[in-house]
Amino acid sequence: MSEAESPSLLGGGREVAAEDIRALAGASTPHFALQVRNRIRRLIEPLPAGNPARLEGERKIAELEDLAEHSGDPRGTMGISA
């Protein structure tokens, strides 16, 4: 899956809801956790600080970063930072 977004969410067709964030994160795997994190970050960026979707997005971002960090990949990051 590419990092392309739904036009209705990015194009301002409607406001992003917390349920959209939960659906996007879904059952993310460690392999795709950082790509999903980036998609969520783009969606919540324009939302105000107290917005429920932004709060849910920030929570999911933390979960996805933790998932990616603990993927079980024995190679780790090999000193390479994003």
DSSP file (Angstrom, degrees, kcal/mol; ACC not computed):
  #  RESIDUE AA STRUCTURE BP1 BP2  ACC     N-H-->O    O-->H-N    N-H-->O    O-->H-N    TCO  KAPPA ALPHA  PHI   PSI    X-CA   Y-CA   Z-CA
    1    1 A M              0   0    0      0, 0.0     2,-0.1     0, 0.0     0, 0.0   0.000 360.0 360.0 360.0 136.7    0.0    0.0    0.0
    2    2 A S        -     0   0    0      1,-0.1    33,-0.0     2,-0.0     0, 0.0  -0.265 360.0-109.6 -81.2 175.2    1.3    3.5   -0.8
    3    3 A E  S    S+     0   0    0     -2,-0.1    -1,-0.1     2,-0.0     2,-0.1   0.262  74.5 130.6 -89.4  12.9    1.3    6.4    1.5
    4    4 A A        -     0   0    0      1,-0.1     2,-0.2     3,-0.0    35,-0.0  -0.392  49.7-138.8 -65.9 143.8   -1.4    8.1   -0.6
    5    5 A E        -     0   0    0      1,-0.1    -1,-0.1    -2,-0.1    -2,-0.0  -0.598  23.5 -89.0-104.1 163.7   -4.4    9.3    1.4
    6    6 A S    >>  -     0   0    0     -2,-0.2     4,-2.2     1,-0.2     3,-1.2  -0.559  34.3-136.3 -65.9 126.7   -8.1    9.3    0.8
    7    7 A P  H 3> S+     0   0    0      0, 0.0     4,-2.2     0, 0.0     6,-0.6   0.825 102.6  60.4 -57.4 -31.1   -8.9   12.5   -1.1
    8    8 A S  H 34 S+     0   0    0      1,-0.2     6,-1.4     2,-0.2     5,-0.4   0.805 111.1  39.8 -68.7 -26.9  -11.9   13.1    1.2
    9    9 A L  H <4 S+     0   0    0     -3,-1.2     3,-0.5     4,-0.2    -1,-0.2   0.900 124.7  33.7 -87.3 -45.2   -9.7   13.2    4.3
   10   10 A L  H  < S+     0   0    0     -4,-2.2    -2,-0.2     1,-0.2    -1,-0.1   0.824 112.9  59.0 -80.8 -31.2   -6.7   15.2    2.9
   11   11 A G  S  < S-     0   0    0     -4,-2.2    -1,-0.2    -5,-0.4    -3,-0.1   0.425 114.5-106.9 -81.9   3.1   -8.6   17.4    0.5
   12   12 A G  S    S+     0   0    0     -3,-0.5    -3,-0.1     2,-0.2    -4,-0.1   0.648  76.4 137.2  83.1  14.0  -10.8   19.0    3.2
   13   13 A G  S    S-     0   0    0     -6,-0.6     2,-0.3    -5,-0.4    -4,-0.2   0.853  79.8 -11.4 -61.6 -34.7  -13.9   17.1    2.1
   14   14 A R  S    S-     0   0    0     -6,-1.4    -2,-0.2    -5,-0.1    -1,-0.2  -0.974  84.1 -86.3-158.0 163.4  -14.7   16.4    5.7
   15   15 A E        -     0   0    0     -2,-0.3     2,-0.2    -3,-0.1    -6,-0.0  -0.498  46.4-108.8 -76.7 142.7  -13.1   16.7    9.1
   16   16 A V        -     0   0    0     -2,-0.2     2,-0.3    27,-0.2    37,-0.3  -0.505  36.9-156.4 -69.6 135.2  -10.9   13.8   10.3
   17   17 A A    >>  -     0   0    0     -2,-0.2     4,-1.4    36,-0.1     3,-0.8  -0.758  29.4-111.5-112.0 159.9  -12.6   11.9   13.2
   18   18 A A  H 3> S+     0   0    0     -2,-0.3     4,-2.3     1,-0.3     5,-0.2   0.855 119.3  59.3 -56.9 -35.5  -11.0    9.7   15.9
   19   19 A E  H 3> S+     0   0    0      1,-0.2     4,-2.4     2,-0.2    -1,-0.3   0.846 100.0  55.9 -64.0 -33.7  -12.6    6.7   14.2
   20   20 A D  H <> S+     0   0    0     -3,-0.8     4,-2.2     2,-0.2    -1,-0.2   0.906 108.0  48.6 -62.6 -41.0  -10.7    7.5   11.0
   21   21 A I  H  X S+     0   0    0     -4,-1.4     4,-2.5     2,-0.2     5,-0.3   0.930 111.8  48.2 -64.8 -46.2   -7.4    7.4   13.0
   22   22 A R  H  X S+     0   0    0     -4,-2.3     4,-2.6     1,-0.2    -2,-0.2   0.894 112.3  49.4 -62.6 -39.5   -8.4    4.0   14.6
   23   23 A A  H  < S+     0   0    0     -4,-2.4    -1,-0.2     2,-0.2    -2,-0.2   0.888 111.6  48.9 -67.2 -38.5   -9.3    2.6   11.2
   24   24 A L  H  < S+     0   0    0     -4,-2.2    -2,-0.2     1,-0.2    -1,-0.2   0.915 115.7  42.4 -67.2 -43.5   -6.1    3.7    9.7
   25   25 A A  H >< S+     0   0    0     -4,-2.5     3,-1.1    -5,-0.2    -2,-0.2   0.894  86.1 139.8 -71.0 -39.7   -3.9    2.3   12.5
   26   26 A G  T 3< S-     0   0    0     -4,-2.6     2,-0.9    -5,-0.3    -1,-0.1   0.086  79.0 -18.6  37.0-133.0   -6.0   -0.9   12.6
   27   27 A A  T 3  S-     0   0    0     -4,-0.2    -1,-0.2    -3,-0.1    -2,-0.1  -0.542  85.1-174.6-100.7  64.1   -4.0   -4.0   13.1
   28   28 A S    <   -     0   0    0     -3,-1.1    -3,-0.1    -2,-0.9    -2,-0.0  -0.276  14.0-140.9 -63.5 143.7   -0.6   -2.5   12.0
   29   29 A T    >>  -     0   0    0      1,-0.1     4,-0.9    39,-0.0     3,-0.8  -0.684  24.8-110.9 -99.4 158.7    2.4   -4.7   11.7
   30   30 A P  G >4 S+     0   0    0      0, 0.0     3,-0.5     0, 0.0     4,-0.4   0.861 116.2  61.6 -56.1 -35.0    5.9   -3.7   12.8
   31   31 A H  G 34 S+     0   0    0      1,-0.2     3,-0.2     2,-0.1     4,-0.2   0.855 116.8  27.9 -61.1 -36.6    6.9   -3.7    9.2
   32   32 A F  G <> S+     0   0    0     -3,-0.8     4,-2.3     1,-0.1     3,-0.3   0.353  89.7 105.2-107.5   4.9    4.5   -0.9    8.3
   33   33 A A  H <X S+     0   0    0     -4,-0.9     4,-2.3    -3,-0.5    -1,-0.1   0.872  81.8  47.3 -57.3 -41.9    4.2    0.9   11.6
   34   34 A L  H  > S+     0   0    0     -4,-0.4     4,-2.0     2,-0.2    -1,-0.2   0.840 110.6  51.6 -73.8 -31.4    6.3    3.9   10.6
   35   35 A Q  H  > S+     0   0    0     -3,-0.3     4,-1.8     2,-0.2    -1,-0.2   0.914 112.2  46.4 -67.4 -41.6    4.5    4.4    7.3
   36   36 A V  H  X S+     0   0    0     -4,-2.3     4,-2.5     1,-0.2     5,-0.2   0.908 109.5  55.4 -65.6 -41.1    1.1    4.3    9.1
   37   37 A R  H  X S+     0   0    0     -4,-2.3     4,-2.6    -5,-0.2    -1,-0.2   0.917 107.1  50.3 -55.3 -44.8    2.5    6.8   11.7
   38   38 A N  H  X S+     0   0    0     -4,-2.0     4,-2.1     1,-0.2    -1,-0.2   0.888 109.5  50.5 -63.2 -39.5    3.5    9.2    8.9
   39   39 A R  H  X S+     0   0    0     -4,-1.8     4,-1.8     2,-0.2    -1,-0.2   0.922 112.2  46.6 -64.7 -43.8    0.0    9.0    7.4
   40   40 A I  H  X S+     0   0    0     -4,-2.5     4,-2.3     1,-0.2     5,-0.2   0.915 109.4  54.8 -64.9 -42.0   -1.6    9.7   10.7
   41   41 A R  H  X S+     0   0    0     -4,-2.6     4,-1.3     1,-0.2    -1,-0.2   0.904 108.5  48.6 -57.9 -43.0    0.8   12.6   11.4
   42   42 A R  H  < S+     0   0    0     -4,-2.1    -1,-0.2     1,-0.2    -2,-0.2   0.883 111.5  50.5 -64.9 -37.7   -0.2   14.2    8.1
   43   43 A L  H  < S+     0   0    0     -4,-1.8    -2,-0.2     1,-0.2    -1,-0.2   0.885 116.2  38.7 -68.5 -38.6   -3.9   13.8    8.9
   44   44 A I  H >< S+     0   0    0     -4,-2.3     3,-1.6     1,-0.2    -1,-0.2   0.618  90.0  93.2 -90.2 -11.8   -3.8   15.4   12.4
   45   45 A E  T 3< S+     0   0    0     -4,-1.3    -1,-0.2     1,-0.3    -2,-0.1   0.868  89.1  42.7 -50.8 -46.0   -1.3   18.1   11.6
   46   46 A P  T 3  S+     0   0    0      0, 0.0    -1,-0.3     0, 0.0    -2,-0.1   0.578  93.7 103.2 -80.9  -5.2   -3.9   20.8   10.8
   47   47 A L  S <  S-     0   0    0     -3,-1.6    -3,-0.0    -4,-0.1   -32,-0.0  -0.478  78.6-106.2 -79.5 146.2   -6.2   19.9   13.7
   48   48 A P    >   -     0   0    0      0, 0.0     3,-1.6     0, 0.0     6,-0.2  -0.260  36.0-101.4 -67.7 160.1   -6.2   22.1   16.9
   49   49 A A  T 3  S+     0   0    0      1,-0.3    -2,-0.1     5,-0.1     0, 0.0   0.803 117.7  43.3 -54.2 -40.2   -4.5   20.8   20.1
   50   50 A G  T 3  S+     0   0    0      4,-0.1    -1,-0.3     5,-0.0     5,-0.0   0.433  80.2 127.4 -91.2   2.3   -7.7   19.6   21.9
   51   51 A N    <>  -     0   0    0     -3,-1.6     4,-2.5     1,-0.1     3,-0.2  -0.363  61.8-134.5 -62.3 131.7   -9.4   18.0   18.9
   52   52 A P  H  > S+     0   0    0      0, 0.0     4,-2.3     0, 0.0     5,-0.2   0.856 106.0  51.9 -56.8 -37.0  -10.4   14.4   19.8
   53   53 A A  H  > S+     0   0    0    -37,-0.3     4,-2.4     2,-0.2     5,-0.1   0.882 109.8  49.4 -68.2 -36.9   -9.0   13.1   16.5
   54   54 A R  H  > S+     0   0    0     -3,-0.2     4,-2.7    -6,-0.2     5,-0.2   0.923 111.1  49.2 -66.9 -43.2   -5.7   14.8   17.1
   55   55 A L  H  X S+     0   0    0     -4,-2.5     4,-1.9     2,-0.2    -2,-0.2   0.918 113.4  46.3 -61.7 -43.9   -5.5   13.3   20.6
   56   56 A E  H  X S+     0   0    0     -4,-2.3     4,-2.6    -5,-0.2    -1,-0.2   0.898 112.0  52.4 -65.1 -40.2   -6.3    9.8   19.3
   57   57 A G  H  X S+     0   0    0     -4,-2.4     4,-2.5     2,-0.2    -2,-0.2   0.911 108.5  49.2 -62.3 -43.2   -3.7   10.4   16.5
   58   58 A E  H  X S+     0   0    0     -4,-2.7     4,-1.8     2,-0.2    -1,-0.2   0.881 112.0  49.4 -64.4 -37.9   -1.0   11.3   19.0
   59   59 A R  H  X S+     0   0    0     -4,-1.9     4,-1.9    -5,-0.2    -2,-0.2   0.924 112.6  46.8 -65.7 -44.4   -1.8    8.2   21.1
   60   60 A K  H  X S+     0   0    0     -4,-2.6     4,-2.8     2,-0.2    -2,-0.2   0.871 108.0  56.6 -66.9 -36.6   -1.7    6.0   18.0
   61   61 A I  H  X S+     0   0    0     -4,-2.5     4,-2.5     1,-0.2    -1,-0.2   0.930 107.6  48.5 -60.0 -45.0    1.6    7.5   16.9
   62   62 A A  H  X S+     0   0    0     -4,-1.8     4,-2.0     1,-0.2    -1,-0.2   0.911 112.5  48.6 -61.3 -42.3    3.2    6.7   20.2
   63   63 A E  H  X S+     0   0    0     -4,-1.9     4,-2.5     1,-0.2    -2,-0.2   0.910 111.9  49.0 -63.7 -42.5    1.9    3.1   19.9
   64   64 A L  H  X S+     0   0    0     -4,-2.8     4,-2.5     2,-0.2    -2,-0.2   0.885 109.7  50.9 -67.5 -38.4    3.1    2.7   16.4
   65   65 A E  H  X S+     0   0    0     -4,-2.5     4,-2.1     2,-0.2    -1,-0.2   0.900 111.8  48.2 -64.9 -39.3    6.6    4.0   17.2
   66   66 A D  H  X S+     0   0    0     -4,-2.0     4,-1.8    -5,-0.2    -2,-0.2   0.916 110.9  50.9 -65.2 -42.7    6.8    1.5   20.1
   67   67 A L  H  < S+     0   0    0     -4,-2.5    -2,-0.2     1,-0.2    -1,-0.2   0.918 111.6  47.3 -60.6 -44.4    5.6   -1.3   17.8
   68   68 A A  H >< S+     0   0    0     -4,-2.5     3,-0.9     1,-0.2    -1,-0.2   0.875 110.7  52.4 -65.9 -37.3    8.3   -0.4   15.2
   69   69 A E  H 3< S+     0   0    0     -4,-2.1     3,-0.2     1,-0.3    -1,-0.2   0.827 114.6  41.9 -68.1 -32.1   11.0   -0.2   17.9
   70   70 A H  T 3< S+     0   0    0     -4,-1.8    -1,-0.3     1,-0.2    -2,-0.1  -0.289  73.1 130.4-110.6  46.5   10.1   -3.6   19.2
   71   71 A S  S <  S-     0   0    0     -3,-0.9    -1,-0.2     2,-0.1    -2,-0.1   0.629  74.2-117.9 -77.6 -12.8    9.6   -5.4   15.9
   72   72 A G        +     0   0    0      1,-0.3    -1,-0.1    -3,-0.2    -2,-0.1   0.501  63.7 147.5  86.8   2.9   11.9   -8.3   16.8
   73   73 A D    >   -     0   0    0      1,-0.2     3,-1.3    -4,-0.1    -1,-0.3  -0.641  39.9-154.0 -74.2 115.1   14.3   -7.5   14.0
   74   74 A P  T 3  S+     0   0    0      0, 0.0    -1,-0.2     0, 0.0    -2,-0.0   0.677  87.9  66.0 -66.8 -16.1   17.7   -8.5   15.3
   75   75 A R  T >  S-     0   0    0      1,-0.2     3,-0.7     2,-0.1    -2,-0.0   0.752  81.4-172.6 -77.4 -23.0   19.4   -6.0   13.1
   76   76 A G  T <   -     0   0    0     -3,-1.3    -1,-0.2     1,-0.2    -7,-0.0  -0.329  57.5 -47.3  62.2-147.7   18.0   -3.0   14.9
   77   77 A T  T >   -     0   0    0     -4,-0.0     3,-2.0     2,-0.0    -1,-0.2   0.527  63.9-137.3 -96.9  -7.3   18.7    0.3   13.2
   78   78 A M  T <  S-     0   0    0     -3,-0.7     3,-0.1     1,-0.3    -2,-0.1   0.820  70.9 -56.6  53.1  34.3   22.4   -0.4   12.8
   79   79 A G  T 3  S+     0   0    0      1,-0.3     2,-0.5     0, 0.0    -1,-0.3   0.533 106.9 130.1  80.2   5.9   23.1    3.2   13.9
   80   80 A I    <   -     0   0    0     -3,-2.0     2,-0.3     2,-0.0    -1,-0.3  -0.827  40.2-162.1 -97.8 125.6   21.0    4.7   11.2
   81   81 A S              0   0    0     -2,-0.5     0, 0.0    -3,-0.1     0, 0.0  -0.801 360.0 360.0-107.4 152.2   18.5    7.3   12.4
   82   82 A A              0   0    0     -2,-0.3    -1,-0.1     0, 0.0    -2,-0.0   0.458 360.0 360.0 -78.4 360.0   15.4    8.5   10.5
